[in-house]
């Protein structure tokens, strides 16, 4: 097991490549922001089967194939949904029958980028439940969860002759800003204010012309709920993918890759990109009571 991970209860050895294993994984995601905000809790079982492959770093000469089965999923949309993540957690566990003596072996939580409130609520719920159930707690970013699908899409685009230099996930942040996640980095940038219909049509035309004029040149593969807006406002030469959020299976798979050491260590704490909007009062805080 990679250094830095706390294993609180006995589970089947993840490095036993000779036998198929069955595990229970609890997935929690409260990261989406704005109009796309939601809270999600899912219960999955997984089986891993080693496949003989040429040696790859961290796999001891074998590649693991993970198969997931969703036992229960509870989701609530809205900006306040993540605050009720505890209710969704109880509902999902009850639907899956993971009560009493049956509990998850692993808790996987999306740590960002995303909503301040959503990340705090979901990471706290994940940590509290993992401690009580003595389960392995693992944090992943949205990009880490979506990366395999995006890398596959990049490979497919390149096979068609397009010079795709990489992928980016563009998602809404606070008003006027977006999160941009790519392999190994996350940042937040300003995006132009909302355009009227005439301005938006003009920007769309410019973006389409940029794509037409740049055929054969490098472009980005963009995913996420703000990818189209980013392309239009920045006139980015890009290929848009209809992929907006990671699935429970993708989140669980990323958590297992982290546990196996295929992803670098990351704590299950919120990944805050922008500073908090809250500010101290101009006259400072009130003195402490005597």
N, C-alpha and C positions, 0 to 999 in steps of 0.2 A: 504494500500500500504506500502511495506517495507520502512523503514527509509532510506533516502539518495537518493531516486529516484525523479527526477524532472518530474512532470506531467504538461505539458504546455498547453494541450488542453483537453477539456472534452471528455472522452471516456466512453464506457459502463463499469460499475464497474466489475472488474475482480473477485471480491468475491461474486457476485450475483450468487448463485448456483441454482436458481429456474428457470432461463430462458436461452434459447440458445442465444448466442451472435455471431455476425459477425464482424470481424475486418480486417484491412489491415496492413500487415507487409512487410516492405522493408528489404531485407537481403543483406548484403555486405560482401564479403570475398576476401581479397587480400593477405592472409597469406602464401600460398604455396611457396616454394623456389626451386632454381635450375632448373633442367629439368622439374620439375612438376609445375613450377610457372604458375599462371593464375590469372586473375581478374574476379570476378563473382558478378553480381547484379541480384536479383530475386524479383519479386512482388508476394506475396501470400495473399490469404484470408484464414481466419480460423474460424471454429465454435467450441465452447466448450460446452460439454454436461456433467453435473454431473452424476456420477454413484455411487449408494449407495455401500459403502464399510465400513469395520470396521475402527474405528478411526485411522488416521495416522497423525503424527505431521504436522501441517501447512495446513491441508486440511479440517478442521472443520467437520470431520467424513465422507467426501465424496471425491472421486477421480475424477479428471477432465480428460475427454477424449477429446483430441484435434484432429480435422480433418482439414487438409490443402489442399488447391487447388492452384496450381501454375498458375498465370495469365500471367506471362512473365518471361523469363530468358535470360540474355545476358552474354556471357562468351568469354574471349579472352585469349589465351595461350601465353606463352613466358615470358621471364624475365622482359620485360618492360611493360607487360600488366597492372599491378596494377597502374602504373603511369597514365594510361588513364581511371581510374575508373570513373571519372566524365562523360566521354563520354558514358560508359556503363550504368551509372545511368540514363542519359537522355534518352537513347534508351529504357531501360526497362520500365521506367515510361510512355513513349509514347505508347509502345506496350500494356501495361496494361490499358491505358486510364486514368491513374492517373495524369491528368493535369487540369489546371484551378482550379475549386473548389474542386476537389477530390484529396486527398493526404493520405499517410499512417498515421496510428495512432501510429505506433511503428517502430523504426529502430533498427535492430539487426545486430551487426558487430562482426566478428571474431577478437579477440584481440591478438591472438598468440597461441602457439609459431609460429614463422615464419620469413619471410623476413623483414629486417629493413625498406626498401623502401616500400614494400607492406603494412606493418602494418601502417606506417605513413600515406600513401596515403589513405588507406581505412578508417582508424579511423577518419582522418580529414574530408573526404567526408561525413562520417556518421554523425559526430558532426555538420558540417555546414548545412546539409540538415535537420536534426532533429530540429535545432534551427529555421531555416526558416519556416519549416512546423509546428512548435510547436508540435512535436511528442515526444513520450517517447523514450529515447535513452538507449539501453542495450548492454553490451559487454559480449561475451562468448568465452571460449577457444575451441579449436578443441576437446579436450577430454571431455569437458562438453557436447558438442553437440553429440558426438558419444557414450557417456557412456551408455545410455539405451540399445542400440543395442549390445554393448560389454558385458554388464552385463547379457543380455539374452543369449549370446553365452557362457559365462562362466557357467551359470546354465545348459545349454544343455550339455556341456562337462562333468560337474560333474555328470549329470544324466547317462552318459555313463560309469561312473566309473573312470574318469580321475581326478587326484588330482590337479586341476588348482588353483593356489594360487591367481590369479588376472589377470588383463589385463594391457597391455602397448601399447601405440601408438608410433611407431618409425618412425620419418620423417627426411628427409634430412635437414641439417643446412648448414653452410658454409663448404667449402672443408675440408674433413677429419673429420667432426663432424656430430652428429645426435642429434635431440631433442627426449627426452624420457618423455612422459606424462603418468601418471597413476592417479588413484583417489587421488586428493588432492595435487599433486606435479608435477612440471615440472623441468627438468634439461637438460643440454647438455653434451655430452660425446664425446671423441675421438673415431673414428673408424679407423681400419687399412687402410692403403693405398690400392689402387686398385691392385688386384692380377692378375697374368697372368692366362691363361687357366688351366695349370697344377696345379698351386697352388690353384686356386678356386675349381677344382675338388677334390683335396685332402681335402680341408676344408669342402666341402659338404659331403664327406664320413665320416669325423670326426663328423660332426653335426648329420648325420643320425645315426651313431653308438651311439652317446650320447643319442638320442631319444630312440633307441632300447634298450640300456642297462638300461635306467632309467624308463622303463615301471613300473607304479605303484608308482613312486616317483612324487614329486610336479613339476609342469611345469608352464610356463607363456603362456597366450594367447596373441599373438602379431598381431597388425594391423599397417597400415601405409606403405608408399612407400619405406621405408628403412628397413622394418621388416626382409625380407629375408636376406639381406646383414648382418644385425646385428646378426641374428641367425648363419649364416655361419662363420663369423669372430670370434664370441665369443663362438661358440659351445654350444649355449643355448638350453636346453631342452624346446621345445615350440610347441604350436599349432598355425599355421599361418592362419590368416583370410584374404580373398580377399577384405578388406575394407581399402580404402586409404585416403579418404577425407570425411568430413561431407557433407550431402546433404542440400539444402536450407531448407527442411522441418525439418531436425534435428537441424539446427541452430535456426530456428524460435521457435521450441519446447523448446530448452534450454533457450532462452530469456524469454519465458512465465513462465518457472519454476523459473527463477530468479525474475521476477516481482511478482510472487505469494509468494515469500519467501521460496520456496523449495530448492533453491540454495543460498549460502551465498552472500552478496553484493560484487560487483566487478565493478569498474569504467570502462567506455568504452575507456580506454587508452591502447596503445600498451604494451604488456607483452614482454619485452626484456630479453632474457636469457643470451646471450653472450654479452660481451662488444663490442662497435663499433670498426670496423677495422680502421677507420680514426685516424690518429695520428697528433699531433701538429708538426710543423716544428722544426727541431733541434735547430734553432736559434730563435725560438719563433715567435709570430705573429708580423706583421708590426705595427708600432705605429699608433695610431688613427690620422686621418687627422686634421690639425689645422684649 
